[in-house]
Amino acid sequence: MACASPAFAQGAPPENARMEYAQVLRAEPVYQTLRATSMVERCEATTPVNADDQRRGVARWVGAVKDVLRSDEDLVEEVDRSAGGNCRMVPIEREFRRPIAYDVDYVHKGVKYRSRLPYDPGNRLRVRVSVTPVVPPASER
């Protein structure tokens, strides 16, 4: 004869849990910084080329205005490659930032919480509310 027993006794016990919504106060992205190095050809003039000699018409006028407006630090000597410029490969480092997670502050039933989530939850966050009684050890009962 088969033994009759309740279905929940064979599996995991039922849990006192339900789904509710919390109000999101703030979602701040957490960034990962990636660095990449690429090689770029950079040429230096062996014989300086006057920038005015390469410009014609309106381009010459626009170039003159640009020359007046840019600072000495931004001034780059233009090189004509056919004039025998000294070219070499130099490493250029670039830095990229991308969001990998979000630190989310939210309020549920008047209590503030913070969690790190893999996505931006928007204005509302679905939360799982679980209530479990605390059973003290036999020595404390």
C-alpha positions, 0 to 999 in steps of 0.5 A: 500500500502506498503511503499517502503524504502531503505534496509539500513534504516531498519537495521544498517547503512553501515559502512566505514570499510575495512580489511588490514594488519599491520606489527608485530614488537614484540609479548611479552607473558604475563604470569600467575603465578600459585602456587601449593602445593603437599605433599611429603614423606620425611625421616630422618635417625635415624641411619645414613647409609653410602652411600658407604655401599649401592653402589656396583661396578661401582656405588660405583666409580660413587658415589664417583665422585659425592660426590666429585663434589657436594657442602655441600649445595647439600649434602643430607643424604641418608636414608635406609627405612628398617633401621627405618627412621623417615618419614613424609609428608611435603608440597612442593611448585611449581610455574608454568608460562603459557602465557595467552596473548600477548602484540603486537607492530605493524605498520600500515601506518607508525603509531605504535600501541600496543594491547593485544591479546589472541594469537601470531599473527606471522609476520602479523596482520589483522586489521580493518580500519574504518573511521567515520566523527566527527559531532560536537554538534549543538552549535559548528557548 
